[in-house]
Amino acid sequence: MTAPLHDTSAAEPAAVAAPETPQKAIEGRSPWKIAWSRLKRDKVALAGGVIVLLLILVALFAPLIVKAFGHPPEELHEDLLDPLLGLPAGDWGGMNGDFLLGIEPVNGRDVFSRIVYGARISLLVAFLSAFVAVSLGTVFGIIAGYFGGWVDAAISRVMDLLLAFPQLLFIIALISVIPSKLWGFEGSGLRIAVLVLVIGFFGWPYIGRIVRGQTLSLREREYVEAARSLGAGRTYILFRELLPNLVAPITVYTTLMIPTNVLTEAALSFLGVGVKPPTPSWGETLSTAVRTYEDDPLFMIFPGVAIFITVLAFNLFGDGVRDALDPKGSR
């Protein structure tokens, strides 16, 4: 007889199942995250953004920077000038360890301190006037685009009128007739307030046209019709449905408007209708440098380079933001 076979009916031990790996939830990316990922790939725009950030920090901490590396911007150092020619004694415009960028001819003020404080004046005027222009342009542009009809016609004609108005001549005439004290401001404070209001007032039609054109397209979208069918009022549709979708073009145009305002403020100060001397401003410093160009040509380089770097950095960063927010429109 053969040996009995083993009982194969018994179930073999079951294999231990491997623990399931938890699946990571898929997270959607917002339009701002997508734009930031595009902007990070643009090294030129990031470099411009870094320079803009450094300029803002310089403007904010100007007193500390000047205290550590310079002298008060309005302090005169006439003892360091040549008594006959009124030029800085020594080579390179008086540049040394005590005066990093030398001193001004005629009055002997510290060039480094005036350049640093000039950043504060130029950026203050540029940002505040851009805020005024963007606020007015957004409100009037969205109203004109949404309501249409006679409202759109009236606002559009006002924009055309302001665009045709000679802004530079108006500011020169206004500065010459305003009193020495107004609205609680006087001196350079009054000049800055006038510059902000006038530059912002004449700048809003540019962004107003952009917002109006975008609103004409957005008001026909499905989500606007859905909000209207649910009984949403006009104010809700304007500021809760349309305005959030206008943030991207408004942001792009704002970054491109600021360097224009920097140039406008510098031009007005160069012509003598900007901030009141001896308050430091890049345009005023450049005007002083031009008058002494033949005797001290180096002095004109520093305010010119400051204006050039600022405008270039804002333009590079603005172009990068535009490409990141609207990659199809930038091709």
C-alpha positions in Angstrom: 0.0 0.0 0.0 1.1 3.5 -0.7 1.5 6.0 2.1 -1.5 8.1 2.8 -1.6 11.4 1.0 -1.5 14.6 3.1 -4.7 16.4 3.5 -4.7 19.2 1.0 -8.1 20.5 2.0 -6.7 22.6 4.8 -6.4 26.2 3.8 -2.9 27.6 3.6 -2.2 30.7 5.7 -3.3 33.8 3.8 -0.7 36.2 2.8 -0.5 39.4 4.8 -1.9 42.3 2.7 0.4 45.3 2.4 -1.0 48.4 3.9 -2.4 50.8 1.4 -0.5 54.0 0.8 -2.8 56.9 1.4 -3.4 58.9 -1.8 -2.4 62.5 -1.6 -5.3 64.7 -2.3 -5.0 66.6 -5.6 -5.1 70.3 -4.9 -6.1 72.8 -7.5 -4.0 75.9 -8.1 -5.5 79.3 -8.1 -4.8 81.8 -10.9 -2.4 83.7 -8.7 -0.4 80.5 -7.9 -0.2 79.8 -11.6 0.9 83.4 -12.3 3.5 83.2 -9.6 4.9 79.9 -11.0 5.3 81.6 -14.4 6.8 84.7 -12.9 9.4 82.7 -11.0 10.7 81.4 -14.4 11.3 84.9 -15.7 14.7 85.7 -14.2 14.8 89.2 -15.7 11.4 90.1 -14.2 12.5 88.7 -10.8 15.7 90.8 -11.0 13.6 93.9 -11.6 11.3 93.0 -8.7 14.3 92.6 -6.4 15.6 96.1 -7.4 12.2 97.6 -6.9 12.0 96.0 -3.4 15.5 97.4 -2.6 14.5 100.8 -3.7 11.4 100.7 -1.5 13.5 99.7 1.5 16.0 102.5 0.8 13.1 105.0 0.7 11.6 103.6 3.9 14.9 103.5 5.9 16.5 106.6 4.3 17.1 108.3 7.7 18.9 105.2 9.1 21.0 104.8 5.9 22.0 108.5 5.8 22.8 108.4 9.5 25.2 105.5 9.0 26.8 106.4 5.7 26.3 110.1 5.1 25.3 113.5 6.4 21.9 115.3 6.6 20.8 116.1 3.0 20.3 119.8 3.7 23.5 120.4 5.6 25.9 122.7 3.8 29.7 122.0 3.6 30.9 125.2 2.0 34.3 124.8 3.8 35.0 121.8 1.5 34.6 123.8 -1.7 37.1 125.8 -3.6 36.6 129.4 -2.5 37.2 130.7 -6.0 35.3 128.3 -8.3 32.8 126.9 -5.8 33.7 123.3 -6.8 34.5 120.4 -4.6 38.1 120.3 -3.5 40.1 117.2 -4.6 39.4 114.7 -7.3 36.2 112.9 -8.3 33.9 115.6 -7.0 35.1 115.3 -3.4 34.4 111.6 -3.1 36.1 110.0 -0.1 35.3 107.8 2.9 33.2 110.5 4.5 31.3 111.5 1.3 30.7 108.4 -0.7 29.4 110.2 -3.8 31.1 113.5 -3.2 29.5 116.9 -2.6 27.4 119.3 -4.7 29.1 122.3 -6.3 28.2 125.8 -5.0 26.6 124.6 -1.7 28.5 121.5 -0.7 25.6 119.2 0.2 26.2 115.5 0.5 25.2 113.9 -2.9 24.8 110.4 -1.4 22.2 111.7 1.2 20.3 113.6 -1.4 20.1 110.6 -3.7 18.8 108.4 -0.9 16.2 110.9 0.3 15.4 111.6 -3.4 14.2 108.0 -3.7 11.7 108.7 -0.9 10.3 111.7 -2.6 10.1 110.2 -6.1 8.6 106.9 -5.0 6.1 108.7 -2.6 4.8 110.8 -5.5 4.8 107.9 -7.9 2.9 105.5 -5.6 0.4 108.0 -4.3 -0.4 109.4 -7.7 -0.8 105.9 -9.1 -3.2 105.1 -6.3 -5.3 108.1 -7.1 -5.3 107.3 -10.8 -6.1 103.6 -10.3 -8.9 104.3 -7.8 -10.6 106.9 -10.1 -10.0 104.9 -13.3 -11.3 101.7 -11.8 -14.5 103.3 -10.4 -15.4 105.3 -13.5 -14.2 102.6 -16.0 -16.3 99.9 -14.4 -19.4 102.2 -14.2 -19.0 103.2 -17.8 -18.6 99.7 -19.1 -21.4 98.1 -17.1 -24.2 100.7 -17.5 -23.4 101.8 -21.0 -25.7 104.3 -22.8 -25.5 108.0 -21.8 -23.4 107.1 -18.7 -20.8 105.5 -20.9 -20.9 108.4 -23.4 -20.5 111.0 -20.7 -17.6 109.3 -18.9 -15.9 108.5 -22.2 -16.0 112.2 -23.3 -14.6 113.3 -20.0 -11.7 110.8 -20.5 -11.1 112.1 -24.0 -11.1 115.7 -22.7 -8.5 114.9 -20.0 -6.3 113.0 -22.4 -6.2 116.0 -24.7 -5.4 118.4 -21.9 -1.8 119.7 -21.6 -0.9 118.2 -18.2 2.6 119.7 -18.0 1.5 123.2 -18.8 -1.4 123.0 -16.3 0.9 121.9 -13.5 3.4 124.7 -14.2 0.5 127.3 -14.2 -1.0 125.8 -11.1 2.2 125.8 -9.1 2.8 129.4 -10.0 -0.6 130.6 -8.6 -1.1 128.4 -5.5 -0.5 130.2 -2.2 2.4 129.3 0.2 0.0 127.5 2.5 -3.1 125.5 1.6 -5.1 122.6 3.1 -2.7 122.5 6.0 0.3 122.0 3.8 3.1 124.4 3.1 6.5 124.4 1.3 7.5 121.1 -0.2 4.5 119.3 1.5 2.2 121.5 -0.5 4.1 120.9 -3.7 4.0 117.1 -3.2 0.2 117.1 -2.5 -0.4 119.1 -5.7 1.8 116.8 -7.7 0.0 113.7 -6.4 -3.4 115.1 -7.1 -2.6 116.5 -10.6 -0.6 113.5 -11.8 -3.2 111.1 -10.5 -6.2 113.1 -11.8 -4.7 113.3 -15.4 -3.6 109.7 -15.2 -6.9 108.0 -14.5 -8.3 108.1 -18.0 -5.6 105.7 -19.2 -6.6 103.0 -16.8 -10.2 104.0 -17.1 -10.3 103.0 -20.8 -8.7 99.6 -20.0 -11.2 98.9 -17.3 -14.1 100.0 -19.4 -13.1 97.8 -22.3 -12.7 94.7 -20.0 -16.0 95.4 -18.3 -17.8 95.6 -21.7 -16.6 92.0 -22.2 -17.2 90.7 -18.7 -20.7 92.0 -18.3 -21.9 89.5 -20.9 -20.4 86.4 -19.1 -22.5 83.6 -17.7 -21.7 84.2 -14.0 -22.9 87.8 -14.4 -26.2 86.6 -15.9 -26.5 84.0 -13.2 -26.0 86.6 -10.5 -28.6 88.9 -12.1 -31.1 86.1 -12.4 -30.7 85.4 -8.7 -31.7 88.9 -7.9 -28.2 90.4 -7.2 -28.2 94.2 -7.3 -26.0 96.4 -9.4 -23.6 97.2 -6.6 -23.1 93.5 -5.9 -22.4 92.7 -9.5 -20.0 95.6 -9.9 -17.8 95.0 -6.9 -18.3 91.3 -6.2 -18.5 89.8 -9.7 -16.8 92.1 -12.1 -14.1 93.8 -9.9 -12.3 90.6 -8.8 -11.9 89.6 -12.5 -10.4 93.0 -13.3 -7.6 92.7 -10.7 -5.1 91.2 -13.1 -5.2 94.0 -15.8 -5.3 96.7 -13.1 -2.3 95.2 -11.4 -0.4 95.0 -14.7 -1.1 98.6 -15.6 -0.3 99.9 -12.2 3.2 98.4 -12.3 3.7 100.2 -15.7 2.2 103.5 -14.5 4.5 103.9 -11.5 7.7 104.4 -13.6 5.9 106.9 -15.8 5.0 108.9 -12.6 8.6 108.7 -11.5 9.7 110.3 -14.8 6.9 112.9 -14.6 7.9 114.0 -11.1 11.6 114.1 -12.1 10.8 116.2 -15.1 8.7 118.7 -13.1 11.3 119.0 -10.4 13.9 119.5 -13.1 11.9 122.4 -14.4 11.5 123.9 -11.0 7.8 123.2 -10.4 8.2 120.1 -8.4 9.3 119.8 -4.8 10.7 123.0 -3.3 14.5 123.2 -2.8 16.4 122.3 -0.6 14.1 119.3 -0.3 16.0 116.5 -2.1 14.6 115.2 -5.4 16.3 113.4 -8.2 14.9 115.9 -10.7 16.0 118.9 -8.7 19.5 117.3 -8.1 19.8 116.6 -11.8 18.8 120.2 -12.6 21.6 121.5 -10.3 24.0 119.1 -11.9 23.2 120.4 -15.4 24.0 123.9 -14.4 27.5 122.9 -13.3 28.0 120.2 -15.9 31.0 121.9 -17.6 32.8 122.2 -14.2 31.8 119.0 -12.6 30.4 116.5 -15.1 30.6 113.6 -12.6 27.9 115.1 -10.4 25.2 114.6 -13.2 25.8 110.9 -13.4 24.4 109.9 -10.0 20.8 111.3 -10.2 20.6 110.2 -13.8 21.6 106.6 -13.0 19.2 106.5 -10.1 16.2 107.5 -12.3 17.4 105.1 -15.1 17.7 102.1 -12.7 14.3 102.8 -11.1 12.4 103.2 -14.3 14.1 100.2 -15.9 13.4 97.9 -12.8 9.7 98.8 -12.7 9.4 98.3 -16.5 11.1 94.9 -16.4 9.0 93.8 -13.4 5.8 95.1 -15.0 6.5 93.3 -18.2 7.1 90.1 -16.3 3.8 90.5 -14.3 1.9 91.1 -17.6 3.3 87.9 -19.1 2.6 85.9 -16.0 -1.0 87.1 -15.7 -1.8 87.0 -19.4 0.6 84.6 -21.2 -1.6 84.4 -24.4 -2.0 88.2 -24.7 1.7 88.8 -24.4 2.7 86.7 -27.4 
